[in-house]
């Protein structure tokens, strides 16, 4: 059986208010072609389908339009999608009964029984090969929020890690009751595993912060393949070829422009993962950084910008490269941002970020030349703390900030 694993589409994402819609549409057209060309029998989407818990109508139109197109193109294709930390569990799951008729299974969050407990059967989906026999079971575990985790013993060292381990153990045990010899067990996850590379600009710290990175040892050893989402860099975990992040199909920040964006083609046979092949995703829009690494004096930066191609047909803006600039400054430069914006005006590029200079007692936060839209919420928090206390915020403060930020983004402000 051939399974395609992808994740972290982030439909509706913008860079400095520049829409990524064109890039997403190009990716989805390529994905449809790939599904057909490779004769994929099942596709797993491991979370963060949308960039926001409240996606725009256009983002939802793109999502459902893709699902309809995939079903028309390959009526026998099974699609299994889970919610990520950016997704609204309720919104994603709402049309699930309708989508089931199209062999599309969407799990936004954990389904609970009326009498209490989790209805694991609603998260377990059989994958049938072309002769109709069950080749594998997919355990579609979505992003687990703190409220999804069971209470643990008072003396447990890390309740989050223990809670995730117990939830996965319950899910796998439920699937084992259905599994027969020669059938694969595939699990999904949208989480952060230890020993992996995190993108500093675009991946939210989840489940209480990165000190709660999950050890790969908490997952059952008889899992055939683990389809992970959340990290945008495609990578294996702990040296295990069958436990991996597919990565995002597009760079979601300038820090990701050197990633090899891809989807994973997984071959399952007789209950074993035979191979995993990376299929690179074409990049329809390029990223330009001035300079390519490090910082550049302001005069040199302005000369480099002046040498960029002039804007031609404005209808082609959707394919103009994204531009990041990194000016070298050792003191406050009032008006720097406006000067850079003036230089970029009329050039066939889209400015997405002015790299903020490091803060210090002699470099106040609001005089570095960067606007709030150029830096992440975490950077704002760190800089504010540094400007007041002249040191890095303690780990527990960063954890609390990220938990609050996650609640606000999910609209979960009652906690």
C-alpha positions in Angstrom: 0.0 0.0 0.0 1.2 3.5 -0.9 0.5 6.2 1.6 1.3 9.9 1.2 2.1 11.8 4.4 2.0 15.6 4.5 1.3 18.3 7.2 1.4 21.9 8.2 -0.2 23.5 5.1 -1.2 26.6 7.1 -3.9 27.7 4.6 -4.5 31.4 5.0 -0.9 32.2 6.1 0.5 35.6 5.3 4.0 37.0 5.3 4.0 40.7 6.3 0.3 40.8 5.1 1.3 39.2 1.8 -1.1 36.4 1.0 0.3 32.9 0.3 -2.8 31.8 -1.6 -1.1 31.6 -5.0 1.6 29.3 -3.5 -0.9 27.1 -1.8 -3.0 26.7 -4.9 0.2 25.7 -6.9 1.1 23.2 -4.2 -2.4 21.7 -4.1 -2.4 21.3 -7.9 0.9 19.6 -7.7 -0.3 17.4 -4.9 -3.3 16.3 -7.0 -1.0 15.4 -9.9 1.3 13.5 -7.5 -1.5 11.5 -5.9 -2.6 10.4 -9.4 0.9 9.8 -10.8 2.1 7.8 -7.8 -1.3 5.9 -7.5 -1.5 6.8 -3.8 -4.1 4.7 -1.9 -4.3 6.8 1.3 -3.2 10.3 2.4 -2.5 11.5 5.9 -2.5 15.2 6.8 -0.9 15.6 10.2 -2.4 18.9 11.4 -2.2 22.6 11.0 -4.4 22.6 7.9 -5.2 26.2 8.6 -3.0 29.0 9.9 -5.7 30.2 12.3 -8.4 28.8 14.5 -10.8 31.2 12.7 -9.8 30.7 9.0 -11.2 33.0 6.4 -14.0 31.9 4.0 -11.4 31.8 1.2 -9.1 29.5 3.1 -12.0 27.1 3.8 -13.0 27.3 0.2 -9.5 26.2 -0.8 -9.6 23.3 1.7 -12.9 21.9 0.7 -12.3 22.6 -2.9 -9.1 20.4 -2.7 -11.0 17.6 -0.9 -13.7 17.6 -3.6 -11.1 17.6 -6.4 -9.2 14.8 -4.9 -12.4 12.7 -4.5 -13.3 13.3 -8.1 -9.8 12.5 -9.3 -9.4 9.3 -7.2 -12.8 8.2 -5.7 -11.1 5.3 -3.8 -8.5 7.5 -2.1 -8.7 7.5 1.7 -7.9 10.8 3.3 -7.2 11.1 7.0 -6.7 14.6 8.5 -6.1 15.6 12.1 -6.3 19.0 13.8 -3.1 20.8 14.8 -2.4 23.5 17.4 -3.3 26.2 14.9 -6.6 24.6 14.0 -10.0 24.8 15.7 -10.9 21.3 16.7 -14.7 22.0 16.6 -14.6 23.9 13.2 -12.5 21.2 11.6 -14.6 18.3 12.8 -18.0 19.9 12.1 -18.5 18.6 8.5 -17.0 15.1 9.3 -20.3 13.2 8.9 -20.6 14.6 5.4 -17.0 14.0 4.4 -17.2 10.4 5.6 -19.3 9.6 2.5 -16.3 10.7 0.4 -13.8 8.4 2.3 -12.4 11.6 4.0 -12.0 11.3 7.8 -11.3 14.5 9.7 -10.5 14.5 13.4 -10.2 18.0 14.9 -10.0 16.9 18.5 -10.5 14.0 20.8 -14.1 12.6 20.6 -15.7 12.0 24.1 -18.4 9.6 25.1 -21.5 10.9 26.8 -20.8 8.8 29.8 -17.2 10.0 29.9 -14.0 8.8 28.5 -12.7 8.9 24.9 -14.4 7.2 22.0 -11.2 5.7 20.5 -13.1 3.8 17.9 -13.9 7.1 16.2 -10.2 7.7 15.8 -9.3 4.3 14.2 -9.7 3.9 10.5 -9.0 0.8 8.4 -7.1 1.2 5.1 -8.0 -1.3 2.5 -5.8 -2.3 -0.4 -7.1 -2.8 -3.9 -8.4 -6.3 -3.3 -10.5 -5.0 -0.4 -8.6 -6.5 2.5 -7.4 -4.4 5.4 -3.7 -3.5 5.0 -3.4 -1.1 8.0 -5.2 0.7 10.7 -4.6 4.5 11.2 -4.9 5.8 14.7 -5.7 9.5 14.0 -4.6 11.2 17.2 -5.0 15.0 16.9 -3.1 17.7 18.7 -3.5 17.0 22.4 -4.3 20.1 24.5 -3.6 20.1 28.3 -7.4 19.6 28.9 -7.2 16.3 26.9 -4.6 14.8 29.2 -5.6 12.6 32.1 -4.7 13.6 35.6 -1.6 11.9 36.8 -0.1 10.9 40.2 0.9 13.7 42.4 4.5 12.5 42.5 4.9 12.3 38.7 8.0 14.1 37.4 6.3 15.6 34.3 2.5 15.3 34.1 2.4 16.5 30.5 4.7 13.8 29.2 3.0 11.1 31.3 -0.4 12.2 30.1 0.5 12.1 26.4 2.1 8.7 26.9 -1.1 7.3 28.5 -3.3 8.7 25.8 -1.3 7.1 23.1 -1.2 3.9 25.0 -5.0 3.9 25.2 -5.3 4.6 21.5 -2.9 1.9 20.4 -4.4 -0.7 22.8 -7.9 0.0 21.2 -6.4 -0.5 17.7 -4.7 -3.7 18.7 -8.1 -5.2 19.4 -9.0 -4.8 15.7 -5.6 -5.6 14.3 -4.8 -9.0 12.7 -1.5 -10.5 11.8 0.1 -8.8 8.8 -1.7 -5.6 9.3 0.2 -2.3 10.0 -0.5 0.1 12.8 0.0 3.8 11.7 -0.3 6.6 14.2 -0.5 10.4 13.8 0.7 13.1 16.0 0.9 16.9 16.1 3.5 17.5 18.8 7.2 18.4 19.5 9.5 15.5 20.0 12.9 15.9 21.7 16.0 15.8 19.6 14.4 17.6 16.7 15.0 20.9 15.0 12.5 23.7 15.7 12.0 26.7 13.3 12.6 29.7 15.4 10.2 32.1 13.7 7.1 30.2 12.8 6.5 27.2 15.1 4.6 27.9 18.2 5.9 26.3 21.4 3.2 23.9 22.4 2.2 21.8 25.4 3.7 24.1 28.0 6.8 25.1 26.1 9.7 23.3 24.6 10.9 21.9 28.0 7.9 19.5 27.4 9.5 18.0 24.3 8.2 14.5 24.2 10.7 11.6 24.3 10.2 9.2 21.4 10.4 6.3 23.9 6.8 7.1 25.1 5.4 5.6 21.9 4.8 1.9 21.3 7.6 0.0 19.6 5.2 -2.0 17.4 3.9 1.1 15.5 4.6 0.6 11.8 4.8 4.3 10.9 4.3 7.5 12.8 3.1 10.4 10.7 4.0 13.6 12.6 3.2 17.2 12.1 4.1 20.6 13.7 7.8 20.9 12.8 8.3 22.5 9.4 11.7 20.9 8.8 11.2 17.4 7.3 13.1 15.0 9.6 13.3 11.6 11.2 13.2 11.3 15.0 15.7 9.4 17.1 17.3 7.8 14.0 14.0 5.9 13.3 13.1 6.0 9.6 9.5 5.1 10.4 9.0 8.1 12.9 9.1 11.3 11.0 7.9 14.8 10.3 6.9 15.4 6.7 7.5 19.1 7.2 5.6 22.0 5.7 5.1 22.2 1.9 6.0 25.9 1.9 8.6 28.0 3.9 6.5 29.8 6.5 9.3 32.2 7.4 12.6 33.3 6.0 14.3 31.1 8.5 12.9 28.1 6.5 14.1 29.0 3.0 16.9 26.5 3.1 14.6 23.6 4.1 13.8 20.9 1.5 10.0 21.1 1.6 8.5 17.8 0.7 5.8 15.2 1.2 6.6 11.6 2.2 5.7 8.5 0.1 5.4 5.6 2.5 5.2 2.0 1.3 3.5 -0.5 3.7 3.6 -4.3 3.0 2.6 -7.2 5.2 2.5 -5.0 8.4 5.9 -3.5 7.8 7.2 -0.1 6.6 9.2 -1.1 3.5 10.4 2.3 2.5 9.9 6.1 2.9 10.6 8.3 -0.1 10.8 12.1 -0.1 9.0 13.9 -2.9 10.3 17.5 -3.1 7.6 20.2 -3.4 8.3 22.8 -6.1 8.7 26.3 -4.8 6.6 28.8 -6.9 7.9 32.0 -5.2 11.6 32.6 -4.2 13.0 34.3 -1.1 15.7 36.9 -1.2 17.8 38.0 1.7 20.2 41.0 1.8 22.8 40.0 2.7 22.5 36.2 2.2 23.9 35.8 5.8 24.9 38.1 8.6 24.3 41.9 8.5 25.1 44.7 6.0 25.8 48.4 6.5 22.9 50.6 5.7 24.5 52.4 2.7 25.4 49.1 1.1 22.0 47.7 1.8 20.3 50.6 0.0 22.6 50.2 -3.0 21.7 46.5 -3.2 18.0 47.3 -3.1 18.5 49.9 -5.8 20.0 47.2 -8.0 16.9 44.9 -7.7 14.7 44.6 -10.8 12.0 47.3 -11.2 8.4 46.4 -10.9 6.7 45.6 -14.2 3.2 44.3 -14.5 1.6 44.7 -11.1 -0.7 41.7 -11.8 2.3 39.6 -11.4 2.9 40.5 -7.8 1.8 37.1 -6.6 5.1 35.7 -8.0 7.4 38.5 -6.9 10.2 37.2 -4.5 9.9 37.9 -0.8 12.6 40.1 0.6 14.2 40.1 4.0 16.9 42.7 4.9 19.4 42.7 7.7 20.9 46.2 8.3 24.0 46.5 10.5 23.3 49.1 13.1 25.2 49.8 16.4 23.0 52.7 17.6 19.4 53.8 17.2 18.5 54.9 13.7 15.2 56.9 13.7 13.4 56.6 10.4 15.3 53.5 9.2 12.2 51.5 8.4 10.7 54.3 6.4 14.0 54.7 4.4 14.0 51.0 3.6 10.3 51.0 2.6 11.0 54.0 0.2 14.0 52.2 -1.3 11.9 49.0 -1.9 9.0 50.9 -3.5 8.9 50.3 -7.2 11.0 47.1 -7.0 9.7 43.7 -8.1 10.0 42.3 -4.6 7.7 42.1 -1.5 9.4 43.2 1.8 8.5 40.7 4.5 10.9 41.4 7.3 13.5 43.8 8.5 15.7 41.7 10.8 15.5 43.3 14.3 18.8 44.3 15.9 19.6 42.8 19.3 18.3 44.9 22.2 20.7 46.1 24.8 20.6 48.9 27.5 22.0 51.3 24.8 19.6 50.1 22.1 16.0 50.7 23.3 13.3 48.3 22.0 11.4 50.8 20.0 14.3 52.3 18.1 15.8 49.4 16.3 14.1 50.1 13.0 11.7 47.1 13.2 8.0 47.3 13.4 5.9 44.9 15.5 4.8 43.1 12.3 8.5 42.2 11.7 8.9 40.2 14.9 7.1 37.3 16.6 5.1 37.7 19.8 7.8 35.7 21.6 10.4 38.2 20.5 8.3 41.1 21.7 7.9 39.4 25.1 11.6 38.7 25.4 12.6 42.2 24.3 10.1 43.9 26.7 11.5 41.7 29.6 15.1 42.5 28.6 14.4 46.3 28.4 13.0 46.3 31.9 15.2 43.8 33.7 18.3 43.7 31.5 18.3 39.9 31.3 16.6 36.9 29.6 13.2 36.0 31.0 13.2 32.9 33.2 12.1 29.6 31.6 8.9 29.5 33.6 7.9 33.0 32.4 8.4 32.0 28.8 6.3 28.9 29.4 3.5 30.9 30.9 3.6 33.4 28.0 3.4 30.7 25.4 0.5 28.9 27.2 -1.4 32.2 27.3 -0.6 33.0 23.6 -1.9 29.6 22.6 -5.1 30.1 24.6 -5.7 33.5 22.9 -5.0 32.1 19.4 -7.5 29.3 20.0 -10.1 31.6 21.6 -9.7 29.7 24.8 -9.5 32.7 27.1 -11.8 31.2 29.9 -9.0 29.1 31.3 
